[in-house]
């Protein structure tokens, strides 16, 4: 016991000076200078280099822009929109449509959604909204492209992974879900299971770390 106390005290002094962990016991409690943020390994902690990836719901902004440009080109050539003041305007993740009447706006919506699908944008990320009609009949509608995983869906994802009893840990980080594991095989098993599950939004997998 005396040797252990002396060992702890001396290593604690070295930690305070160098900011590193003891190479034998790795316990932050045994060393007054120990700090998990500096790399010491205590019970329940995990290595920052543990394999991981992020589950996200992201739409490439260039694909949205390309889809809108294609819809505009079609609009310019359509006979039923000749001399029309119909417009398709892109503002970040919102596509704003306007036309003289409700039927023309519905046509614009169909055009844009078709172009988005052709560009590989999942329709799960497309919120078509509802038309807004003025007293004179002029119509507007906003198509929103959803980016990120909403909190309730993130809980569904983490709950599904937990029920699968995979040897991983999950953490909701903003509009993403981080998945960690000591085994790459376990991470790949989670990816396969999530891909096979039908969630309310389109999910992707990024930021793979070895």
Secondary structure, 3 states (H helix, E strand, C coil): CHHHHHHHHHHHHHHHHHCCCCCCCCCCCCCCCCCHHHCCCCCCCCCCCCCEEEEECCCCHHHHHHHHHHHHHHHHHCHHHCCCCCEEEEECCEEEEEECCHHHHHHHHHHHHHHHHHCCCCHHHEECCCCEECCCCCEEEEEEECCCCCHHHHHHHHHHHHHCCCCCEEEEECCEEEEECCCHHHHHHHHHHHHHCCCCCCCEEEEEEC
